[in-house]
Amino acid sequence: MDWKNKYLKYKLKYIELKNQTQNQSKQIGGTKNENKIFDELIDYNIKKNNWNLKTLLLDCIRQTTMQTETVNLINYIIKNNIIKPSKKHKELALIYAVSKGYYILVEELIKLGTNPNIPNYGENLIDNAIKSHYHKTAKVLLKYGCVGKNFYSQEQLLSNEINFSNDPENIVGLNGQSQNLSNPNIYSEVIYDEFKELLLSSNRYNFENIARNNFKLEYGKNVILS
């Protein structure tokens, strides 16, 4: 009957309009708003000298309160060419993320092409993670092929009998007591300061060729660590 065809016609029209409205609301309430927040967050921190474009990746990780949001921020920064992090910048960011137990960020940085087998003070990153009791972080590093001097297989890691429920991972020892011995949080703040200074330092001497450095200095050129 004619009324059935009219009903189907209007129903299809209703579904089409509903889908259009939902798609528009997603665009307005999701990506666009999030991008605006990211822009304002970056502008505010740079103007306040909390962050620096040369250290932006490291700065974002330091201010993490929720790892998944920091992942979105890092992806936004790179996708929109706000920075193009160098190999050194990504490696320092990975070492710092491991020192904080930010296992989600550790995985994201590795996905961005950072080598998980970079050495840190004579050890590999998985050794650092295990010493800080960051077992989720250690599992991520193992997943992407990180090999340490002492830890190199999933079987060596603690089972799920010990529940690391919070993010970042709890610093808890086998006896259930907090580990104050070389507190990882204090350590991570120290290396943050060191890494930031390293990234901000543009004039460095290359002692492999002092004559060349003297020549550059004589003509007022920057001496870059090579």
C-alpha positions in Angstrom: 0.0 0.0 0.0 1.0 3.6 -0.5 1.1 4.4 3.2 3.8 1.6 3.7 6.0 3.2 1.0 5.6 6.6 2.6 6.5 5.2 6.0 9.6 3.5 4.7 10.6 6.7 2.9 10.3 8.9 6.0 12.0 6.3 8.1 15.0 6.1 5.8 15.1 9.9 5.8 15.0 10.0 9.6 17.9 7.5 9.8 20.0 9.5 7.4 19.4 12.8 9.3 20.2 11.1 12.6 23.5 9.7 11.3 24.5 13.1 10.0 23.7 14.7 13.3 25.7 12.1 15.2 28.7 12.6 12.9 28.6 16.3 13.3 28.3 16.1 17.1 31.3 13.7 17.2 33.4 16.2 15.2 32.4 19.1 17.4 32.6 17.4 20.7 35.6 15.2 20.0 38.6 15.9 17.8 38.1 19.7 17.3 37.6 20.4 21.0 40.5 18.1 21.9 42.8 19.8 19.4 41.8 23.2 20.8 42.7 22.1 24.3 46.1 20.7 23.1 46.9 24.1 21.4 46.0 26.1 24.5 47.9 23.7 26.7 51.1 24.0 24.6 50.8 27.8 24.2 50.2 28.3 27.9 53.2 26.2 29.0 55.6 27.6 26.4 54.6 31.2 27.4 55.1 30.4 31.1 58.5 28.8 30.2 57.3 25.5 31.7 57.9 23.8 28.3 60.3 24.5 25.5 59.9 23.5 21.8 63.4 21.9 22.0 62.3 19.7 24.9 58.5 19.4 24.2 58.3 15.6 24.0 60.2 15.3 27.3 58.1 18.0 28.9 54.8 16.5 27.9 55.8 13.1 29.5 56.9 14.8 32.7 53.5 16.5 33.1 51.6 13.2 32.6 48.6 12.7 34.8 46.9 10.2 32.4 49.1 8.2 30.0 46.4 7.7 27.3 45.9 11.5 27.2 49.6 12.1 26.9 49.8 9.6 24.0 47.1 11.7 22.2 49.0 14.9 22.9 52.3 13.4 21.6 50.5 12.1 18.4 48.9 15.6 17.9 52.2 17.4 18.3 54.0 15.1 15.8 51.1 14.9 13.3 50.7 18.7 13.2 54.5 19.2 12.8 54.7 21.3 16.0 58.0 19.5 16.6 60.0 16.8 14.7 61.7 15.0 17.6 65.2 13.9 16.8 66.5 10.4 17.5 68.3 11.8 20.6 65.1 13.5 21.9 63.0 10.3 21.5 65.7 8.1 23.2 65.9 10.5 26.2 62.1 10.6 26.4 62.0 6.8 26.4 64.6 6.5 29.2 62.6 9.0 31.2 59.3 7.2 30.6 60.9 4.0 31.8 62.2 5.7 34.9 58.6 6.8 35.7 57.0 3.4 35.0 54.9 4.9 32.2 54.5 1.6 30.3 51.8 2.9 27.9 54.1 5.8 26.9 57.0 3.5 26.7 55.1 1.4 24.1 54.1 4.5 22.2 57.6 5.9 22.0 58.9 2.5 20.7 56.1 2.5 18.1 57.4 6.0 17.0 60.7 4.3 16.1 62.7 4.6 19.4 65.2 1.8 19.9 64.3 -0.1 23.2 67.8 -1.4 23.5 69.5 1.9 24.1 71.9 1.7 27.1 71.4 3.8 30.2 74.3 4.1 32.6 75.8 0.8 31.6 72.5 -1.1 31.7 69.6 -1.7 29.4 66.2 -0.2 30.0 64.7 -3.5 31.1 67.2 -3.8 33.9 66.3 -0.3 35.0 62.6 -1.2 35.0 63.0 -4.4 37.0 65.2 -2.6 39.6 62.3 -0.1 40.1 59.8 -2.9 40.2 58.1 -1.6 37.1 57.0 -5.0 35.8 54.4 -3.8 33.3 57.1 -1.6 31.8 59.5 -4.5 31.7 56.9 -6.7 29.9 56.4 -4.0 27.2 60.2 -3.7 26.7 60.4 -7.5 26.3 57.6 -7.5 23.9 59.5 -5.2 21.6 62.8 -7.1 21.8 64.6 -5.3 24.6 67.3 -7.5 26.1 69.0 -6.8 29.4 72.1 -8.1 31.2 70.0 -9.9 33.8 66.5 -10.1 32.4 65.7 -11.4 28.9 62.6 -13.6 29.1 58.9 -13.3 30.2 59.5 -16.3 32.6 61.9 -14.2 34.7 59.2 -11.6 35.5 57.0 -11.8 38.5 53.6 -13.4 37.9 50.3 -11.6 38.4 50.2 -12.6 42.1 51.5 -9.2 42.8 48.9 -6.7 41.6 50.3 -3.4 40.2 46.9 -1.8 39.9 47.7 1.9 39.6 49.1 3.9 36.7 51.9 4.8 36.9 53.0 1.5 38.4 53.2 1.2 42.2 56.7 1.1 43.6 56.2 -1.9 45.8 58.7 -4.5 46.8 58.2 -8.2 47.4 57.5 -7.6 51.1 54.8 -5.1 50.3 56.8 -2.1 51.6 57.6 1.0 49.6 61.1 0.9 48.3 63.0 4.0 49.5 66.4 2.8 48.2 67.3 5.1 45.4 63.7 6.2 45.0 62.9 6.0 41.3 60.7 9.1 41.4 63.6 11.2 42.7 65.9 9.6 40.2 63.6 10.3 37.3 63.4 14.0 38.3 67.2 14.2 38.4 67.5 12.7 34.9 64.7 15.0 33.6 66.8 18.0 34.6 69.9 16.5 33.0 68.1 15.6 29.8 66.4 19.0 29.5 69.8 20.7 29.9 71.3 18.4 27.3 68.5 19.1 24.8 68.7 22.8 25.4 72.5 23.0 25.0 73.3 23.8 21.4 76.9 24.9 21.7 79.1 21.9 22.6 82.7 21.2 22.0 83.8 18.3 19.9 87.1 17.2 21.5 87.9 14.9 18.7 88.9 17.8 16.6 90.0 20.8 18.7 91.7 22.6 15.8 88.4 22.6 13.9 86.6 23.9 16.9 89.1 26.7 17.3 88.6 27.6 13.7 84.9 27.8 14.1 85.1 29.9 17.3 87.5 32.3 15.6 84.9 33.0 13.0 82.0 33.2 15.5 80.3 30.0 14.3 78.5 27.7 16.6 80.3 24.6 17.8 77.9 21.6 17.7 78.5 18.3 19.4 78.9 15.7 16.6 
